[in-house]
Every structure is written in structure tokens, then in C-alpha cells.
Amino acid sequence: MSSIGERLREIRNQKGLSQAGFGELAGVTKRTQMLYESDQRSPKADYLVALDAVGIDVGYVLTGRHDSTPGVSAQRVSDGAPVAASSGASNDGVAVKMYDVEGAAGAGRSLEEERVEGVLHFPETQLTALGLSPEHLAGIKVRGDSMETTLNDGDWVLVNQADTDYRQEGIFLLLISGERRIKRVQRLAGGALYLISDNEHYEPEMIPPEQMREVEILGRCEVRIGRIA
């Protein structure tokens, strides 16, 4: 049977991360991660809690047995229909990267440049039935309460980067003046955009046509993901 260190290395390699990158997920240095993987030091509780928070099967790390109830809840944003999701790999599952971009701002548009916080697996057949291609999906963390209760602070949402057509109303990830934001989008006559927060305590915003050059639609929000307490 493999050791804890060997299983940590196995999971890290599955995610395609360096020791430094994987260590960042749990707030430890590259050297500490190396010591854990070589079984020279046993992982601390806060390290394991941090790994669990990003969807890693800590039960497998400790015992070598995969958790049959990984604790991930996912629903389609449009109608709340359940979507299967797992923090562990499966034979028919495809991996979707979850990017740590909460509060991100600046000129960067490519999510590939951002830090990967974790990976979730979804049945490919189900994604296909939803009209989603895995290569165009990215997980984004929700920050703030402006979209409650559709999307709550701390949730994750799968963004379909292949769908940027805001002529059909929906919730989108946008880049506005260099800041990523999640809003419900309506197209108004004349080419203006209406940005709506589902939390009624926030006023809608209108972006006039002359300011549209400051706006880029990055993708439609398709699946809400939250952890089961």
C-alpha cells in the first residue's frame, strides 16, 4: 500500500502542479511539501483542512481509500437542476480547473495565467447533454453578495467561455475596465447593457454604447458549485 507522501505526490501530479504550486493550495512552502511527499514529515491538520477546502479527497490522502461522498453540490444556474460533480477522478469524468481569480483586476484577460486552486470532475456525457465542452469551461470563485441567492459568496461557478452572446439574457462573467465581475446581463435597444444584481439591495447599472469598449464578455455562468456542510 502507498504511503501518505506517495499519495500526495500522486494527486499533485494528476493536477499537473509543481511542489511549490501544490503547496500554495494549502499555504505551505515548496520545502514543506517536499518533506510531506517524501514522508519525512506528517501533514498537519491545517494543511489537510486547506486541501479539503479546494476539493481534494483528504480521506484518500490519509487512508488510501477514495471518499464515496466527496461533498460537492452542483446545480445548473438557469433552473437549479442538479449536476453531478466530484472532487475525485472517475473513469467517465473530465477535469475542469478551478481558478483563484476572486478580486482579480488589471489588464489580464486569460484565465490560463491565473493560479489553479483545485480541480473538479464532471461526467462528460452530462456536460455534452448541457451543451458544454470541457475545454471551454473554467471554475471561478464568487465574491460578494450582489448575486445572492442565485450565487452566494464563496460559491464556485462554471463559466462557459465559448458562450459570450449576451443577446440571450443570462448571468455572465465580464471584464469591465479591467475588473472581473459576475452580473445578470440584458441587452437594451441602441446597444447599451443593463447589469443586474440578483440581490435587490443593489441598484442595476447601465453601460451606454459609448462605454462598451471598456467591456468584454468572458463567458456565460452555467453551473453553480457549493460545498455540502
N, C-alpha and C positions, 0 to 999 in steps of 0.2 A: 504493500500500500504506500502511496506517495506521502510525503511529509507536508506540513503546512507551508513551508518555504517553496516546495516544488509546485504546490497548487497555486500559490500567489504568482509564481513565475508563469505558470500555465495561463492564468487569467490575464495577466499583463500582456503576454504575447498574443492572445486572442484579440485583445483590444488594439494591438499594434502600437503600444506605448513604450517609451523608454522607462528606465527605472526612475529617472527624475520626473517624467511626466506622470507616471502612475503614482509616485509619492505625493505629487501635488494634489491628487484627488483626495488624499486623506491627511494632508497637512504635515507630511514628514519630508525629510531631506532624501536625496539620492542615496547617501551612505546608509541611512536608516533602512530604506527599502532594500538595499543590497544585503544588509545584515539579516533582515526578515527572510529574504528569499534563500539565503544560504544557511538558514536555521541556526545562526549564531546568536540570535535574539528572538524572543517570543513577541508577537504583536501585542500592543497594549489595547486596552478596551476602547479608548477614544479613537484609535486608528480603525478598529473594526466597526465602530458606530459610524464613522465617516464613510467607510466603504459601503455599508448598508444603505446610507442615505443617498448614494448615487446608483443604487440598484444592483450592487454586487452581492452574490449569494454567499453571505458570510458563513452560513451553515456548511456549505461545501468547503470553504477555506478551512474550517475547524475540524470537520469530520470526514470529508471526502465524499459525502452524500449530498446530492442536489436537493434543494428545497422544492418540494412539490407545490407549495403555495408561496410564490415569490413576493406577494404583497404589492402588486401593481394593478391599479384600476384605470381603465381607459374607456372613453366614450367618444362617439362622433360629435363634433361641435354643433353641427346643424340640427340634430334631432335627439341627441343623448343616447343613441343606440350603442350597446356595448361592443367593444373591440378587444380582441384577445391580445395580451401583451405579456412578456416575460422578461425578467432580468437575466435568465439563463438561456444558453443556446439550445436549439432544438433542431431536429432533422429537417423540418419543413419551414423553419423560421429564417427571416432575413434580418440582418443587423441594421439599426438606424442610430446614428450618432446623436448624442445629446450635447449641445454646445452651451458653454458657460458664457452667455452674452448679456446677462442682466445688467442694466445700467450702461451698456456699451454705447459709446459715442465716438464721433470722429468721421473721417472720410472713408474708412474701410467698408466695403460692401460685401466682400466674400466671407461667408461663414467658415470656409475652409481654413482661414487664417486664425480662427479663434480656438480656444482651448476646449478639448473634448472632456466633458465631465463624467460621462458614462455612456453605456450602450444598452438599448432595449431591443428585443427581438419580437417580430410580428410574423404571423403566418402569411406567406407570400400569396396564397390563394385568397385570403381575406382582403389584403391590400389591393389585389387585382380587382376583386368584386367592388371595391370602393372607388375604382378608377385611379388608384395611386401607384406610382412607380417608385420602388425603394430608392433608386439612385437620385431621385429629386426630393427626397424627404430629409428634413433636419429637425431635431428636437430643440426647442427654445424655452428657457425658463421665463415664467410670467412674473413680473414685478409690479407691485402696487395693487390697489383695489378698484381701479377705474372700470374694470370689466366684470366685476362681481355681479351676479353669481355665475355667469357663464364661464369665466375663467378667474380663479382665485389666486391671490398672492402665494407664490411658492409652487403652483402647478407647473407642469410642462405642457407644451402644445407641439404637435407635429405640424410643420409648415410644408405645404406642397409648393416648392419653388418653381414648378412648371406652370402653375396657375396664377397669373398676375392680372387676369381680366376682371377689373373692378366694375365692369358694366353689369355684372350679376352680383347683386348685393351679398355681402358676407363679411367675415372677420379676417383681416389681413395683417401681416407684418409689413410695416412701412419703414422707409428711411426718410425722415423729414429733417432737413437742414443738418444732416449728419448724425441724427439720433434715431435709433431703432425704437419703434412704438407699435403696440398692438391695439387696433381700433376696428369697430364696425364701419364699413365704408359704403357710402351711397354716392352715385354719380348724379350731379344736378345738371339741369339744362344750361347750355353755354360752356360746359367743360369744367365747372367747379366741382370740388369734392366736399362731401359732408362727412365729418368724422364723429362717430357717436360712441360714447362710453355707456355700457350697459348698466353701470351704477348711476342711478338717477341723480345723485348728488353732484355729478359732473356735467357741466354745460357742453352741448355739442360745439364743434368747431367747423368753420367753413374755410376752405382754401380756395381762393379765387384763381381763375385761369392764369393770370399773370404770375402767380407764385408756384405754378405746377412744376417749374424747372427745379424746384427745391425738393420735390417729392419723387420717390421711387418705390414702386410696389415690389416687395421682395417675395411674396407668396401668400397663398390662402391658408388660414389656420383650419386644419381638418380634424384633428383628434386631440382631445384633452386627456392628460395623464396626471393622476394623483396617486399618492401612496395610501394604502389602507392602514389605519392606525391599529 
